[in-house]
Every structure is written in C-alpha cells, then in structure tokens.
Amino acid sequence: MDLDTAREVAEKFFNKSGDIKVLAGERNPNLLVTSNTEKFVLKIHASDELQQIEVQQVALVSLEELADFQTPRTVPSIAGDLLTDIGGGEFARLLNWIDGELWSETKDLSEDHKVQLGKLIASVDSKLAEVDASKHLEVLNRPFGWNVLRAEVLLADIKLIADAELQEHVQTIFDRSIAKSLPKVRALQHQLIHNDANDNNVVVAHGKVTGLIDFGDLIYAPRVCGLAVGCAYQLDARDPVASIYAIVRGYHEVAPLSPAELEVLFDLVCLRVATSVVMAHRQLAADPDNEYLAISQDYFRSLLPALTASNDRLAHYRLRNACGYEAHPDSRQVRQWLATTEANISDVVMPPFAQASKIWLDWSGENKNIARSWEAIETEMHAAGADVAIGHYCEDRNVYESDFFVDEGKESRTVHLAVDLFAPAGTPVYAALDGKVFLFHDNTAHLDNGPMIVLEHQTDQGVKFHTLYAHLSRESLEGLSVGKEIKSGQQIATMGTEEVNVGWPPHTHFQIILDLCDMAHDIFGVAALSELPVWRSICPNPNLILRIPEGTDIHAHMKTETLAQERQVVMSRALSLNFQKHLEIVSGQGAYLFDRAGTKYLDLVNNVAHLGHSHPRVVEAAYKQMLTLNTNTRYWNQNAIEYARALASTFPDSLSVVFFVNSGSEANDLALRLAQAHTKAKGMMVLDHAYHGHITSIIDISPYKFNGRGGDGRPDHVRVAPIPDAYKGLHRGDGAGSKYAAEFKRELDSLDQPLCAFISESIVSTGGQVPLASGFLKQAFEMTRAAGGVCIADEVQIGMGRVGTHFWGFEMHDVVPDIVTMGKPLGSGHPLAAVVTTPEIAHSFMTGMEYFNTFGGNPVSAAIGQTVLDVIVDESLQRNALNVGNYLMDEVRKLAKEIEFIGDVRGSGLFIGVELVMDKATQDPGTQITKDLIEFARDKGVFLSSDGPGDNVLKIKPPMIIGKAEVDQFLDVLKRGLQKN
Ligand code: PMP
C-alpha cells in the first residue's frame, strides 16, 4: 500500500491525520502514524488473514491486564470496529504505539536485561494460558514455517541453502530435534503463545524491558517453544548454553519451568535458529530484495557451528542446573544406589584400602608450594609413612597450565572432578564394580589423561554410569576391547610413569561420570569453576566408591556470581539481602567483617555478634564442648543448669525459671504458650510496627509483618496500640506517656475476648528505634494486669547490657515483666535464645504435656551462653556500651546542628536511632537520603541499616566492643554522606 492510500485510510476510518512512515515487516504492511503527539501503528490485512487477526485480537485483549509489561492495544475505528473493511478485499487495524526502542537497537544490554526478557515472555505466556484457544485451533495449527511443531514442513526446503557447510549444520539440527525432541514437545501441555520474542519485537525504555509487540506469529503450542524463540536471538557463539541462562532464569522466576520443558528447550532453541535459516532462504528465493528477511542471517550463520558442537544432553543438564534442579536427573539415583547397594564394590588400589596409610595433598590454587613432582610427593609420603597420597575432589587447582584446559574465549577449567590416588608407578589398579569396557585410549597431549580406561556400569534400576581410571601404564590398554566384561576387583591396569603420563607424577585419577556427553576421548576430568554445580552432579564424589572416612571433597570456593545465581534458585527468593550492591562476606573479626576481596567493613548492624565477631573465648568454649559432648537436653548437665542460674540472676527475683530455645521467634512462641496456659485466654495487645519473629503464631502479633507488604492484616484476637513515640507520634512532650497509655486502653477495651498478654520491646526496633515515651510501659503493664493479661518483654534485640544503663531494657521503665524473651546476643553468633518467667506461670505450664526441646540449652549452646555472660563482665562491656553509646549520640547531636537532615538522635547505650528527615520542622522522612547514605557508607567501609515506618531511621546496634575510634569512623562517613546531598 502506498503512503497516500495509507494516510487516507488513517484519516477516513480512524480520524488520525499526520505524518506516516513505513515500518519494517516480514509480511503485511505496517505503517507508523503520528497524529499530533500520539503515535499509532496502522496494519493492513488481506481477507484471508481475518481468522488469524481474530485470534490476535483475543490475545491482545487478554494481555491488557498484564501488570509489569505493555503489549499493543487496539484502537477502535470511528465506527467502533477493531477491524475495518477498507474495501478492495483489504482490512485495517490501528494499534497504539509502545514507547521505547527495540531491543535490537538498544546499546549496553546486560545479563539483567536478559532476565527481564525471560520475565516478559513468562508473563505474557501466563496471561495467554488463560485464553480459550479451542475456537481458533484451525488457524493456529496451520502449516506455518514458524510453528516449530510443524518443523517437518521445512525439511524439503533445506536444500535451498546453497552453502554446503551451512546446509549440513541445519540438517543436523533438524534431524536431531525431529527424532528426539519434537515427540516430547508434542506431549507437553499446549496453550496460545506469542512465538516471536525476537529482538525486533521486544521494547526497551529507560533501560528496562517494557513491552512485546507483533502478535502475527501466534500458535497453539507448549510455552517452552516461545521461550526458545526468545533465547534463539540472544545466543553467543562462545557458549550458547550459558548465554541463555539469564533468560531462562528470568522465565523460571515468573513461571517455573518443569524438568520436561527443560529437557527439550535447548533443542528447540537450535531448531529455531535452523528454522530461521531455512525460512530466510525460502523467502529470499521468492523476494530477493527484502532486507528484513536477511537481517538475522549473518548472526545465525556464525552460530550454527557452535550449536551443532554443543552437546544437547549437556545443555539440558546445564539448563536444569540454572533453574535449581539438580543438573543430571539420574545423579541422585546413582548416588543412592552406590550408598546402599549390596553389589560388590572393590578397592581401586591397595586392597584392603581401608588399612592403607594415607596423606592428603593440598593442590589448591591458594597453596603456593604444592608437591607437584613425584619426588616431592614421595618425600611427604615417606615422612608420614603413607602408602598413598590423596588428591581432593572439587579442588580448584592452578596446575592445569596446558592449552588443553583452555578453550578460546572461555573460562579455563580448573576444578578437579576426580579423586587422585598417588602411589609409585606400577601400582596395580582394580575395577571398582562389575561392568564392561566402554572406551580406552592413550591421550598423549601434554597434561592430558594419558592412557585411560572407562568402564560402564548400571544400577539395579538400569541407570548407566561410568568409572574412569586415568594416568595408567601403556601396557594397561593391551588386550582390551570395547564391551569386554570386567569383574569388580579385577586388576585392570597399573599406574603409569611420569613420561607416559604426559607430565603428571604417577597416580590414578579416579572419577565417576554419569554421561560422557559425546566427549569421545577428551573427557572432562576438570571443570570450569562457574560450572561446578553442574559437574558435581554429572561426576559425583568418587568417595561413594573409595569410602575414605576422612573425606575427599574440598568444596572449592565458588565465584561470587555463581553463589548469587545458586542462591536465587536453591534458596527462597523471599529471603532478603543487605544493600543494593550485595556482598559475599567471608570472615569477621571483632567489630569488622571482610568480603571476598579482603575489604574491611565496620559492622554497626550486628547485635548478634554481641562480643564481636569470632570472639576467641566463644570459639574455644564451643570447640571444647563439641569435643567432649553434645546431646539433647534429657540429661542433667552442669552447663545448662549453671547457665540457667546465671542468666536468671540477671533478672529481678520473680523471674527465676528459665527455658532455653534456639531463636527469638521460638522464644516468643513459647512465651505465648506460657501466657495462654496461665491466663487460659488468647487476646493480645501489641504495639504498632512491632516485629517479634517469623513463625506463624508470631507473625500474628507483628504489625510490621501483618500490615506490611504481603501481610494478611490484623487477626481478630489482636489489638494494636499506637507506638508511644514522643518525637513525632500523636503525642509529644511532657505527659505523652500517659496519653499513649490512654490510647492503649482504648484499644484494649475494644478487644472482644479475654486478654492473654501484652508484648513489647522497651525500644521498638522495627518501629525505628523508638524509646517508649516515659511512663507508658508502667501504665500499660498495670492495664494489662487489670484486664487479666500477663506482660511480656521482648529483649531479643536490646538485652544483655546493650542499653548501658541497665542489663535489660525493661529496667529503664521501672517495671517487672511476667515473661521475658531473649535471643540474638545470647550466644554472640551461636543460635541460642531463652525465656524466663515466674514460678507461678511456670507452674501453670505444668499441664501434663511434657515440654521437650531437642537443641534448646544443649551442652554446647549452654557453654557458649555462659561464656558470653562471663565476657560481658570480664571485658566491662556494659560500661563500654554506655560510654561509647553516649559519645556517639553526643557527637551526632553536635552534627545535627550543622546538618538539617538529622532530625533526632535517640536510644540508650549502643542501641541507637538516628532519624533522617527532609526538614527538621516538618519531619518529612528522608527515605531516599537514608537509602543513599547506607550505600555510600557501605562503599566507604561502614555497614548501616535502617528501619521505621518511613525507613528513615539509622539503626545503630554494633558489637558491644566498639570504641571511640570506630565511632569516629562512623561520624566521618555520616558527615560526608549527608553533606554530599
Ligand atoms: N523479637 C525481636 C524484637 C526481633 O527483632 C527479632 C528478630 N529480628 C525476633 C524477635 C525474632 O528473632 P529470630 O530472628 O531469632 O527468630
């Protein structure tokens, strides 16, 4: 259609006049109409496309509800039609324009954009899955070259590819997928899919993937087919499989992929690439001048050799791993079989191997002085009287210097997948299990495997796996033939000399490998560090066979990026991380934490490491008691009993009965049980914004959670009193405490069931380090008791001398609770928590139901708890908290005179809040300033965190050992961070 006619159509039928431009397109004309400032796409269709357009409209309407991404909306004609007959057998549609640029035109795309692309495709799929496509199956299933389920229709056209090499790659992919994968794909659940998330159909705006356009290729197929299309345009020939991890992860995050889908995904990606090549040749034959058709061909041409060279099974394992499934689907079964089988497992060397004297070699990259030569190994063995030296499984080594371990443009392979058994050349080597010879070969390249034998075995379920024995003598290979039966314990080889072994000292490299992935003779004995989780699964620990009790797995330190990716899929994504730029913290010492690179950070966040990180006396107490005894709590044990007495002695008289538990949440749950047993009631009073723990019963009494994101709101048995905040709450100044008490009473009176308890911290931490207004707690306790309830003090955050003036926070308010819960600091880093209560409440808990807690107060935890109490005294830490805390608050108050953003400084001892505001008078929360300051401080080596309803209060609760030097470091960062604004 020419531009004049198009302009006429836009005006006459849609009342849109303005600039008009042709857009690139594969089939029918697409025109950009700019009318005033609005942009539209005018699409012209022939009458034979109407059925297809109808299903597109259905899809587009369903996608109007899409939350995070945009898809085109159809603009009705003047007559109100979504599709308009414009005469001459042609029809027109007008779609709104999605702002942004196409992916193909966007610069600086990152892995994160690929994650977003995966999410986009998954979000669209999830919506389209709700569409009833049954009325449209005829058009959706038509023989259509871009419908992968109809791939066979393209077979005849492969011959159109003139380049013989290219043709062969395409043919290989078609043959492989049609035979192996398509039957499996056809068995998957079908739905309507977009089927064309190529880089010319994905919209990016302001650095984010925002939309998907062009619904002309809709088909009825399994959703993994559409994901494969998206992946096909993002491949990198250096490692095609790794290049789609991010998209697949993004998709899986929104719409989890099943193992059956992942099994066929890579083949579908390859098939899409091959399809594109055939389609281009088919269409170019008909329309040699169409540039759009040729666009992706150079890209695909360069990719095909990499795709045909990628083993499809290995790709499958890698994609499973990327989504959090174990890489090899049969690995667990093989490991279980090896762990339990009655089959004869034989010693690989030196039977009876259990009695051989062993030493372990450290060949890790960190060891700068490894015993690399046989002389050095032999010297170590002689010195220790060892028969054999063991080289570790999953050790990251830097001995693999030859090109053999480095593929152009890829990460070097450095992590050992076998166990090495070093012994003199000529030492006999035996088959571990019954099996047959799978392959044998003399690998003569420098630092390669040397003479090597691979045996094949199977579990009783028929799952095949292999054992690999490398660095043998050359004679070992004589007389072997593929398929030859081998018996468990049969001598199959001897260890080779250094010369035969192409540069390695005499040893046997013994490896279990589930799938050789068509590697022929170049079988990976070493993997790239970033692929370690994949290879751990394909090559399980050979100690399943060797059975060396001291162990062989050294757990190479993975890359931080790998850890990040692993955490994302094998742990809950609901589990949050500190800072926008997350960190891998590897050690702690005193008030400091250290990241992987050795960068030091002052930790002002961690009130768990009460005595400082890795306190030597805590470590020693734990170690000594671990060496002696740890059991459950069903015995008399001095540690627990003496510690209970010591802990109780820190409380007023009435609080004398102690229960040990393992976390603050558990302590609060037990407190509820005690209170319920005593009062026979369930009603609860809590303070607004309070948090008391993560378990079901405690989320119910934590407004911070039940009123926060994802929360279900306040339960019926709970009433929430306003937080008694004298700085910016409802009531301020003198008398605020009583006014808040009156609010508390109002809420209490509204409770329509008997009161069980009131629970509160004495400085509300999640509320923004808010000290309770003076006099409030005393009155609230009185009101609670008058209503028949008991009073619970949650000291999980603030207790153990932290507030400086007192050992426990409630003591600041001249009250004595009925129950106190403790957690975080009790074990100074070890999970230990406790509840203390009155003899009366403890008595009410004697209902006949026994109380048993496996770990609470075990001998090790109790030894640690006692040590923490001792160190607080020995190192005068409570006094330190008071002095250093006062110094910190005084200095920040001085700063507040110069810096407008510091609205309030409050707290006690080393439990401090600094509230950042936009303006001291209006007290508008400085939420963004706080966020920026925390990131700034992190970059400058100081860890801070924030809380409060506006997330604008710095929570300062460092290890109790910090001194003025650390405070000065904080003050400097605070000043610079805030002055920068
Ligand atoms: N109570 C308070 C006041 C807390 O701050 C927390 C944890 N932040 C808990 C209870 C729960 O402790 P845990 O995380 O050990 O279960």
Residues whose N, C-alpha, C, O or C-beta is under 5 A from the ligand:
A	BS01	PMP	S663 G664 S665 E666 Y691 H692 G693 D794 V796 Q797 G823
